[in-house]
Amino acid sequence: MGKYQRTKGANAERELVNILKERGIPAKRISMMETSGVDKGDLLIAEVWKAEVKIGRQVPDWLYKAVKEGEDMLICRRDRKEWLVVMPLDWMLEHFF
């Protein structure tokens, strides 16, 4: 991964941390260096949830089409994988926090 991609990802993580903190939700970036690579994920939210953050072309466009206006979330599962829930951040903040 090039420097541009790392910087873009780090900026996205900081943006999300700021959005969550504005709502009074404790959040911080997880540093792989500080945890010797033990903690997986990009963010720690409310000292409970670890979240992976993706931005850019690696996020499939079909996810946005699948969570259509008027629907709250997408629940999906790939063959032999666990179920995933995808929802708009604003909706999650409004209903869970």
CNS distance restraints for C-alpha pairs under 8 A (distance, minus, plus):
assign (resid   1 and name CA) (resid   5 and name CA) 6.29 0.50 0.50
assign (resid   1 and name CA) (resid   6 and name CA) 6.84 0.50 0.50
assign (resid   2 and name CA) (resid   6 and name CA) 6.42 0.50 0.50
assign (resid   3 and name CA) (resid   7 and name CA) 6.05 0.50 0.50
assign (resid   4 and name CA) (resid   8 and name CA) 6.04 0.50 0.50
assign (resid   5 and name CA) (resid   9 and name CA) 6.09 0.50 0.50
assign (resid   6 and name CA) (resid  10 and name CA) 6.10 0.50 0.50
assign (resid   7 and name CA) (resid  11 and name CA) 6.07 0.50 0.50
assign (resid   8 and name CA) (resid  12 and name CA) 6.30 0.50 0.50
assign (resid   8 and name CA) (resid  55 and name CA) 7.89 0.50 0.50
assign (resid   9 and name CA) (resid  13 and name CA) 6.28 0.50 0.50
assign (resid   9 and name CA) (resid  53 and name CA) 7.57 0.50 0.50
assign (resid   9 and name CA) (resid  54 and name CA) 7.12 0.50 0.50
assign (resid   9 and name CA) (resid  55 and name CA) 6.63 0.50 0.50
assign (resid  10 and name CA) (resid  14 and name CA) 6.24 0.50 0.50
assign (resid  11 and name CA) (resid  15 and name CA) 6.13 0.50 0.50
assign (resid  12 and name CA) (resid  16 and name CA) 6.29 0.50 0.50
assign (resid  12 and name CA) (resid  53 and name CA) 7.57 0.50 0.50
assign (resid  12 and name CA) (resid  55 and name CA) 7.11 0.50 0.50
assign (resid  13 and name CA) (resid  17 and name CA) 6.25 0.50 0.50
assign (resid  13 and name CA) (resid  29 and name CA) 6.72 0.50 0.50
assign (resid  13 and name CA) (resid  42 and name CA) 7.06 0.50 0.50
assign (resid  13 and name CA) (resid  43 and name CA) 7.11 0.50 0.50
assign (resid  13 and name CA) (resid  53 and name CA) 6.63 0.50 0.50
assign (resid  14 and name CA) (resid  18 and name CA) 6.20 0.50 0.50
assign (resid  14 and name CA) (resid  29 and name CA) 7.29 0.50 0.50
assign (resid  15 and name CA) (resid  19 and name CA) 6.27 0.50 0.50
assign (resid  16 and name CA) (resid  20 and name CA) 6.17 0.50 0.50
assign (resid  17 and name CA) (resid  21 and name CA) 6.08 0.50 0.50
assign (resid  17 and name CA) (resid  27 and name CA) 5.43 0.50 0.50
assign (resid  17 and name CA) (resid  28 and name CA) 5.94 0.50 0.50
assign (resid  17 and name CA) (resid  29 and name CA) 7.28 0.50 0.50
assign (resid  17 and name CA) (resid  43 and name CA) 7.73 0.50 0.50
assign (resid  18 and name CA) (resid  22 and name CA) 6.08 0.50 0.50
assign (resid  19 and name CA) (resid  23 and name CA) 6.72 0.50 0.50
assign (resid  20 and name CA) (resid  24 and name CA) 6.54 0.50 0.50
assign (resid  20 and name CA) (resid  25 and name CA) 5.13 0.50 0.50
assign (resid  20 and name CA) (resid  26 and name CA) 6.87 0.50 0.50
assign (resid  20 and name CA) (resid  27 and name CA) 6.49 0.50 0.50
assign (resid  21 and name CA) (resid  25 and name CA) 4.99 0.50 0.50
assign (resid  21 and name CA) (resid  26 and name CA) 5.73 0.50 0.50
assign (resid  21 and name CA) (resid  27 and name CA) 6.48 0.50 0.50
assign (resid  23 and name CA) (resid  93 and name CA) 7.86 0.50 0.50
assign (resid  23 and name CA) (resid  97 and name CA) 7.95 0.50 0.50
assign (resid  25 and name CA) (resid  45 and name CA) 7.22 0.50 0.50
assign (resid  25 and name CA) (resid  46 and name CA) 6.00 0.50 0.50
assign (resid  25 and name CA) (resid  97 and name CA) 7.55 0.50 0.50
assign (resid  26 and name CA) (resid  45 and name CA) 5.98 0.50 0.50
assign (resid  26 and name CA) (resid  46 and name CA) 4.74 0.50 0.50
assign (resid  26 and name CA) (resid  47 and name CA) 7.13 0.50 0.50
assign (resid  27 and name CA) (resid  43 and name CA) 6.79 0.50 0.50
assign (resid  27 and name CA) (resid  44 and name CA) 5.55 0.50 0.50
assign (resid  27 and name CA) (resid  45 and name CA) 4.41 0.50 0.50
assign (resid  27 and name CA) (resid  46 and name CA) 5.83 0.50 0.50
assign (resid  27 and name CA) (resid  47 and name CA) 7.31 0.50 0.50
assign (resid  28 and name CA) (resid  43 and name CA) 5.62 0.50 0.50
assign (resid  28 and name CA) (resid  44 and name CA) 5.43 0.50 0.50
assign (resid  28 and name CA) (resid  45 and name CA) 6.75 0.50 0.50
assign (resid  29 and name CA) (resid  42 and name CA) 5.75 0.50 0.50
assign (resid  29 and name CA) (resid  43 and name CA) 4.45 0.50 0.50
assign (resid  29 and name CA) (resid  44 and name CA) 6.27 0.50 0.50
assign (resid  30 and name CA) (resid  39 and name CA) 7.30 0.50 0.50
assign (resid  30 and name CA) (resid  40 and name CA) 7.95 0.50 0.50
assign (resid  30 and name CA) (resid  41 and name CA) 6.90 0.50 0.50
assign (resid  30 and name CA) (resid  42 and name CA) 5.29 0.50 0.50
assign (resid  30 and name CA) (resid  43 and name CA) 5.32 0.50 0.50
assign (resid  30 and name CA) (resid  44 and name CA) 6.36 0.50 0.50
assign (resid  31 and name CA) (resid  35 and name CA) 6.47 0.50 0.50
assign (resid  31 and name CA) (resid  42 and name CA) 7.66 0.50 0.50
assign (resid  32 and name CA) (resid  36 and name CA) 5.78 0.50 0.50
assign (resid  32 and name CA) (resid  37 and name CA) 4.58 0.50 0.50
assign (resid  32 and name CA) (resid  38 and name CA) 7.13 0.50 0.50
assign (resid  32 and name CA) (resid  39 and name CA) 6.61 0.50 0.50
assign (resid  32 and name CA) (resid  40 and name CA) 7.60 0.50 0.50
assign (resid  33 and name CA) (resid  37 and name CA) 6.26 0.50 0.50
assign (resid  35 and name CA) (resid  39 and name CA) 6.10 0.50 0.50
assign (resid  40 and name CA) (resid  50 and name CA) 7.54 0.50 0.50
assign (resid  41 and name CA) (resid  50 and name CA) 5.62 0.50 0.50
assign (resid  41 and name CA) (resid  51 and name CA) 5.32 0.50 0.50
assign (resid  41 and name CA) (resid  52 and name CA) 4.64 0.50 0.50
assign (resid  41 and name CA) (resid  53 and name CA) 7.65 0.50 0.50
assign (resid  42 and name CA) (resid  50 and name CA) 7.07 0.50 0.50
assign (resid  42 and name CA) (resid  51 and name CA) 5.81 0.50 0.50
assign (resid  42 and name CA) (resid  52 and name CA) 4.98 0.50 0.50
assign (resid  42 and name CA) (resid  53 and name CA) 6.02 0.50 0.50
assign (resid  43 and name CA) (resid  49 and name CA) 7.98 0.50 0.50
assign (resid  43 and name CA) (resid  50 and name CA) 5.56 0.50 0.50
assign (resid  43 and name CA) (resid  51 and name CA) 5.11 0.50 0.50
assign (resid  43 and name CA) (resid  52 and name CA) 6.65 0.50 0.50
assign (resid  43 and name CA) (resid  53 and name CA) 7.58 0.50 0.50
assign (resid  44 and name CA) (resid  48 and name CA) 6.75 0.50 0.50
assign (resid  44 and name CA) (resid  49 and name CA) 5.64 0.50 0.50
assign (resid  44 and name CA) (resid  50 and name CA) 4.68 0.50 0.50
assign (resid  44 and name CA) (resid  51 and name CA) 6.51 0.50 0.50
assign (resid  45 and name CA) (resid  49 and name CA) 5.05 0.50 0.50
assign (resid  45 and name CA) (resid  50 and name CA) 6.28 0.50 0.50
assign (resid  45 and name CA) (resid  51 and name CA) 7.45 0.50 0.50
assign (resid  54 and name CA) (resid  58 and name CA) 7.18 0.50 0.50
assign (resid  54 and name CA) (resid  59 and name CA) 6.47 0.50 0.50
assign (resid  55 and name CA) (resid  59 and name CA) 6.15 0.50 0.50
assign (resid  59 and name CA) (resid  63 and name CA) 7.79 0.50 0.50
assign (resid  60 and name CA) (resid  64 and name CA) 7.87 0.50 0.50
assign (resid  61 and name CA) (resid  65 and name CA) 6.79 0.50 0.50
assign (resid  62 and name CA) (resid  66 and name CA) 5.96 0.50 0.50
assign (resid  63 and name CA) (resid  67 and name CA) 6.40 0.50 0.50
assign (resid  63 and name CA) (resid  86 and name CA) 7.98 0.50 0.50
assign (resid  64 and name CA) (resid  68 and name CA) 6.97 0.50 0.50
assign (resid  66 and name CA) (resid  74 and name CA) 6.49 0.50 0.50
assign (resid  67 and name CA) (resid  71 and name CA) 6.14 0.50 0.50
assign (resid  67 and name CA) (resid  72 and name CA) 7.06 0.50 0.50
assign (resid  67 and name CA) (resid  73 and name CA) 5.77 0.50 0.50
assign (resid  67 and name CA) (resid  74 and name CA) 5.57 0.50 0.50
assign (resid  67 and name CA) (resid  86 and name CA) 7.79 0.50 0.50
assign (resid  67 and name CA) (resid  87 and name CA) 7.08 0.50 0.50
assign (resid  67 and name CA) (resid  88 and name CA) 7.98 0.50 0.50
assign (resid  72 and name CA) (resid  87 and name CA) 6.33 0.50 0.50
assign (resid  72 and name CA) (resid  88 and name CA) 7.44 0.50 0.50
assign (resid  72 and name CA) (resid  91 and name CA) 7.05 0.50 0.50
assign (resid  73 and name CA) (resid  85 and name CA) 6.78 0.50 0.50
assign (resid  73 and name CA) (resid  86 and name CA) 5.58 0.50 0.50
assign (resid  73 and name CA) (resid  87 and name CA) 4.32 0.50 0.50
assign (resid  73 and name CA) (resid  88 and name CA) 7.12 0.50 0.50
assign (resid  74 and name CA) (resid  85 and name CA) 5.74 0.50 0.50
assign (resid  74 and name CA) (resid  86 and name CA) 4.99 0.50 0.50
assign (resid  74 and name CA) (resid  87 and name CA) 6.25 0.50 0.50
assign (resid  75 and name CA) (resid  83 and name CA) 6.87 0.50 0.50
assign (resid  75 and name CA) (resid  84 and name CA) 5.68 0.50 0.50
assign (resid  75 and name CA) (resid  85 and name CA) 4.60 0.50 0.50
assign (resid  75 and name CA) (resid  86 and name CA) 6.36 0.50 0.50
assign (resid  76 and name CA) (resid  83 and name CA) 5.67 0.50 0.50
assign (resid  76 and name CA) (resid  84 and name CA) 5.35 0.50 0.50
assign (resid  76 and name CA) (resid  85 and name CA) 6.59 0.50 0.50
assign (resid  77 and name CA) (resid  81 and name CA) 6.18 0.50 0.50
assign (resid  77 and name CA) (resid  82 and name CA) 6.04 0.50 0.50
assign (resid  77 and name CA) (resid  83 and name CA) 4.60 0.50 0.50
assign (resid  77 and name CA) (resid  84 and name CA) 6.13 0.50 0.50
assign (resid  78 and name CA) (resid  82 and name CA) 7.36 0.50 0.50
assign (resid  78 and name CA) (resid  83 and name CA) 7.64 0.50 0.50
assign (resid  87 and name CA) (resid  91 and name CA) 6.98 0.50 0.50
assign (resid  87 and name CA) (resid  92 and name CA) 6.80 0.50 0.50
assign (resid  88 and name CA) (resid  92 and name CA) 6.43 0.50 0.50
assign (resid  89 and name CA) (resid  93 and name CA) 6.17 0.50 0.50
assign (resid  90 and name CA) (resid  94 and name CA) 6.13 0.50 0.50
assign (resid  91 and name CA) (resid  95 and name CA) 6.17 0.50 0.50
assign (resid  92 and name CA) (resid  96 and name CA) 5.63 0.50 0.50
assign (resid  92 and name CA) (resid  97 and name CA) 7.50 0.50 0.50
assign (resid  93 and name CA) (resid  97 and name CA) 5.25 0.50 0.50
